[in-house]
Amino acid sequence: MYEEITVPYGHGTMTVRIPAENLAWVVGPKDVPPVADLPEAVRAAIVSPIGTLRLAGLVARHGTDTVILVDDGTRSTPQRLILPVLLDELNEAGVADGDITVLIARGTHREMSEAECVARYGEGVMARVRVENLSHDPADFVDLGVTPMGVPMFVSRRYLESDLSVAVGNIIPHMYAGWAGGAKMVQPGVTNALTTAKTHLMAGPHVYEILGRVDNPVRREMEQIAVESGLKFIVNVVLNRDGGVVAVVAGDVIAAHRAGVEIARPIYTVDVAERADIVVASSHPADRDLWQGVKPLNNCAMLVRDGGTLVLLLPAPEGIAPDHPQMVELGQTPAGVVWDMVERGEIADGVAAATYLALDQSRRRIDVTMVSEGISASEAARIGLAATRDFDGALAAALARARSGERVSIGVVTHGADIMGRFEKS
């Protein structure tokens, strides 16, 4: 007897068959109803900001040259639905479309193409205002010194020199920052690779402790950089498991974000009795490559008992880490050696090293098999993982590896990128 469970996989779905006698739990973000009128919800949040002046007051105080920071195609924020409302509200506050630039806060990610921008931000937005990818030219960053913990602050000149800056994103649990949203659109969104490497290296070995903790050293550094660089306003959404907006918060980068986290926390917290021997998890929506997939990999690895197996459904059409090949080059280098290499300046891409160290937290504790069309078994083996296109075979192998003499428990996670676990038993 089998239970059939359908989960997201790329742009479609995958149905997995789990032996009914082994199925312990099926979890994912809560199915909370979306707001009835999204434009009105966005407008209401903007006109009643948390912890700061309304847009008109900020414009009067600072000026009209406006930069809107937006996330790229690796995120689920419904930008094409939010931005038209925000642009209208900026117009009402005295900012003309000609004074507005939408800056894609892509951090160390690749540039978005024109077609990708149209799909993500909408033809109407593209026709109204300038939409630009963050420049990676070193000359386009400004040195603001260092944070109290020694993180260098190199921030986008285009963002920094604007009169008014607004960040639009979404709030989900995040292994590097505790929670996405808020200040994260500045760091790593519009800082350079050196700044991002420092904060990510702070987080990499501690992702198990940071996920879901809003008060943590890395987020404090990110917020220091956002405040120091002058981020004036945020518009953040909370999504349900299907990507529908259930809440909108706007205002101060810290105060409004905290209000959003309190709404998001019960949606993304999954309660299970105990860790399972095997966890089958969809990587959705972080499934473009393994670089993004490390987030669901770690989130869901935390739900697996020591020595168990994670079967991660990860389409990865762009492979392992096309923007950060050094992560693959590190192969299976011990974490201590990687740290020594970082200290000696032997790793050019510190962000790759940080993600490698985050992955290593799980790779050393459990077996990981990816069910993937974009990553071959030989590619996965280079970094100590397994890969196959055969889910049934992957599950059978995991069952064969599991402890004998006891019932093997299997858990299923429907949306692995956006969850954090809470357990009745450790």
VENGI-V633411 format. One record per run of one state. SS is the DSSP state (alpha for helix, beta for strand, coil for the rest). FROM is the first residue (numbers start at 1). LEN is the number of residues. If there is no record, write none. Layout:
BEGIN
ss: <SS	SS>
from: <FROM	FROM>
len: <LEN	LEN>
END
This chain:
BEGIN
ss: <coil	beta	coil	beta	coil	beta	coil	alpha	coil	beta	coil	alpha	coil	beta	coil	alpha	coil	alpha	beta	coil	alpha	coil	alpha	coil	beta	coil	alpha	beta	coil	beta	alpha	coil	beta	coil	beta	coil	beta	coil	alpha	coil	beta	coil	alpha	coil	alpha	coil	alpha	coil	beta	coil	beta	coil	alpha	beta	coil	beta	coil	alpha	coil	beta	coil	alpha	coil	alpha	coil	alpha	coil	beta	coil	alpha	coil	beta	coil	alpha	coil	beta	coil	alpha	coil	beta	coil>
from: <1	2	10	12	20	23	28	38	48	50	51	55	63	66	71	79	93	97	100	105	114	122	123	129	130	134	138	141	147	152	157	161	164	171	173	175	178	180	182	186	191	192	193	205	207	211	217	230	233	240	245	252	255	269	273	276	283	290	302	304	314	326	330	335	344	350	364	367	372	377	383	386	389	391	402	410	414	416	419	420	424>
len: <1	8	2	8	3	5	10	10	2	1	4	8	3	5	8	14	4	3	5	9	8	1	6	1	4	4	3	6	5	5	4	3	7	2	2	3	2	2	4	5	1	1	12	2	4	6	13	3	7	5	7	3	14	4	3	7	7	12	2	10	12	4	5	9	6	14	3	5	5	6	3	3	2	11	8	4	2	3	1	4	3>
END
